[in-house]
Amino acid sequence: MGRTRKPAGNLREQALDTIRERILDLRYPPGSLLSENQIAEELGISRTPIREALRELAAGGLVRILPQRGVVVSEPSVQDIIEVYQLREQLECFAARLAAEHVTAADAQTLSADHAVAQAHFAAGRLQAAYEASVGLHVQIIALTRNARLVTFMNQLGDQVHRFGLMTLRHGRAPRALEEHGGIIAAILARDGAKAEALMREHLRADRDMALETVLPTCLSA
């Protein structure tokens, strides 16, 4: 019996998810040249879904398609970080204020439980797991706004948010970030929108500053 062929859309999604994951976890580091042929061989699929996935990643800013050279993993710039965090500050600070108005008892239980999971992962030295759980806090706060358009806007920033967040994680920001998350959650549960907004702003600016610290030496030496 012949092997069942996967739909082309599924292959593109497979390629997209794999390449994105490898960029975000630095298996494909910034500045590296990506080979369509090599990736296709590794995944056991044709070059067409690979090419489509790379075009989508280029639209999201994770790679750059260079004429006559190929596809290169984008190197985060100071401007990239500033622009992403400017947007995050406007959107997520507003979200924190709104979340405090909309939070229910069930939401409160989920926020507290998930934060406890993040803390437990960190205490056990599972930094990646702690980070993933912490990302969930931001997602939940956005969801608590009950604003579908806000959710859509934040999803569009998702890859860059994740990338810069991992940069700060690898430079020792995790303990302080978790502490800040606890303060934001407490303000939301107390329905203190103004405090939740202020704490979220402090949190995001500290993240931004750490991300900039990781990029600036590279920029200065270039």
C-alpha positions in Angstrom: 0.0 0.0 0.0 1.3 3.5 -0.9 2.2 6.0 1.8 -0.5 8.6 2.4 0.5 12.0 1.3 0.1 14.9 3.8 -1.8 17.9 2.6 0.5 20.8 1.4 -0.9 23.1 4.1 0.1 20.6 6.8 3.6 20.4 5.4 3.9 24.2 5.4 2.7 24.3 9.0 5.2 21.6 10.0 8.0 23.5 8.3 6.9 26.8 9.9 6.7 25.4 13.4 10.0 23.6 13.2 12.0 26.6 11.7 10.4 29.0 14.1 11.2 26.8 17.1 14.8 26.4 16.0 15.2 30.2 15.6 13.7 30.9 19.0 15.8 28.3 20.9 18.9 29.5 19.0 19.6 26.3 17.1 19.5 28.7 14.2 21.3 31.6 15.7 21.1 35.2 14.5 23.0 35.8 11.3 23.0 32.2 10.3 22.2 31.3 6.6 19.3 28.9 6.2 19.4 26.3 3.4 16.1 25.3 1.9 17.7 22.1 0.7 19.1 21.1 4.0 15.9 21.8 5.9 13.8 20.0 3.4 16.1 17.0 3.7 16.0 17.1 7.5 12.2 17.2 7.5 11.7 14.8 4.7 9.6 17.2 2.6 9.9 19.2 -0.6 11.4 22.6 -0.8 8.0 24.3 -1.6 6.5 24.2 1.9 10.0 25.3 3.3 10.0 28.3 1.0 6.4 29.2 1.9 7.3 28.9 5.6 10.4 31.1 5.2 8.3 33.8 3.5 5.9 33.8 6.4 8.7 34.1 8.9 10.2 36.9 6.9 6.9 38.8 7.1 7.1 38.3 10.9 10.7 39.6 11.1 12.4 36.4 12.2 14.3 36.0 8.9 15.4 38.2 6.0 15.3 37.1 2.4 18.4 38.5 0.7 18.7 38.6 -3.1 21.5 36.5 -4.4 22.4 35.3 -0.9 19.4 33.4 0.5 17.6 33.5 3.8 19.3 34.7 6.9 18.1 34.6 10.5 17.5 38.2 11.6 19.7 39.8 14.1 17.7 41.8 16.7 18.6 45.5 16.6 18.2 48.2 19.2 15.3 49.6 17.1 13.6 46.3 16.9 13.6 46.0 20.7 12.5 49.6 21.2 9.6 49.3 18.8 8.3 46.0 20.1 8.4 47.1 23.7 6.8 50.4 22.9 3.8 48.4 21.5 3.9 46.0 24.4 3.8 48.8 26.9 0.8 50.5 25.3 -1.1 47.2 24.8 -0.2 45.2 27.9 -0.5 48.0 30.4 -4.0 48.8 29.1 -4.7 45.0 29.3 -3.6 44.9 33.0 -5.9 47.7 33.9 -8.8 46.1 32.1 -8.1 42.6 33.5 -8.5 44.0 37.0 -12.0 45.1 36.1 -13.0 41.8 34.5 -11.3 39.2 36.7 -13.5 36.5 38.1 -13.0 34.1 41.0 -12.1 31.3 38.5 -9.7 33.6 36.7 -8.0 34.5 40.0 -7.5 30.8 40.9 -6.0 30.1 37.5 -3.6 33.1 37.6 -2.4 32.2 41.1 -2.0 28.5 40.3 -0.1 29.1 37.1 2.2 31.6 38.9 2.9 28.9 41.5 3.8 26.5 38.7 6.3 29.0 37.3 7.8 29.5 40.7 8.1 25.8 41.3 9.9 25.3 37.9 12.3 28.0 38.7 13.1 26.7 42.2 13.8 23.3 40.6 16.2 24.9 38.1 13.9 24.3 35.1 14.4 27.8 33.6 12.8 27.0 30.2 9.7 25.6 31.8 9.5 28.5 34.2 9.7 30.9 31.3 7.0 29.1 29.3 4.7 29.2 32.4 5.5 32.9 32.8 4.6 33.7 29.2 1.2 32.2 30.1 0.6 35.0 32.6 0.9 37.6 29.9 -1.4 35.6 27.6 -4.0 35.2 30.4 -4.0 38.9 31.2 -4.6 39.7 27.5 -7.4 37.2 27.4 -9.0 38.7 30.5 -9.6 41.9 28.6 -12.3 40.1 26.6 -11.0 42.1 23.6 -10.6 39.9 20.5 -8.8 42.6 18.5 -6.2 43.1 21.3 -5.6 39.4 21.4 -5.0 39.5 17.6 -2.6 42.4 17.8 -0.6 40.6 20.5 -0.5 37.4 18.5 1.1 39.3 15.7 3.9 40.3 18.0 4.2 36.8 19.4 7.5 35.7 17.8 9.3 38.9 18.7 8.0 38.9 22.2 9.1 35.3 22.7 12.5 36.0 21.2 13.3 39.0 23.4 11.9 37.3 26.4 14.3 34.4 26.0 17.1 36.9 25.7 16.3 38.3 29.1 15.9 34.8 30.6 19.4 33.8 29.5 20.9 36.9 31.2 19.5 36.3 34.7 16.3 38.2 34.7 14.0 35.3 35.7 14.0 35.7 39.5 13.1 39.4 39.4 10.6 38.9 36.6 8.8 36.2 38.6 8.6 38.6 41.6 7.2 41.3 39.4 4.6 38.9 38.0 3.5 38.2 41.6 2.9 41.9 42.2 0.9 42.3 39.0 -1.3 39.3 39.8 -1.9 40.7 43.3 -3.0 44.0 41.9 -5.3 42.4 39.4 -6.9 40.2 42.1 -7.4 43.3 44.3 -9.1 44.9 41.3 -6.7 47.8 41.5 -6.4 48.6 37.8 -4.1 51.6 38.2 -1.6 49.6 40.3 -1.7 46.7 37.9 -1.0 49.0 35.0 1.9 50.8 36.8 3.5 47.5 37.8 3.1 46.1 34.3 4.9 49.2 32.9 7.8 48.8 35.3 8.0 45.1 34.4 8.1 45.7 30.7 10.6 48.5 30.9 12.9 46.3 33.0 12.6 43.6 30.4 13.3 46.1 27.6 16.4 47.4 29.3 17.8 43.9 29.8 17.1 43.0 26.2 18.9 46.2 25.1 21.9 45.3 27.3 22.3 42.0 25.5 22.2 43.6 22.0 24.2 46.8 22.6 27.6 45.2 22.9 27.1 43.4 19.6 26.0 46.7 17.9 29.0 48.6 19.3 31.5 46.0 18.2 30.0 45.7 14.7 
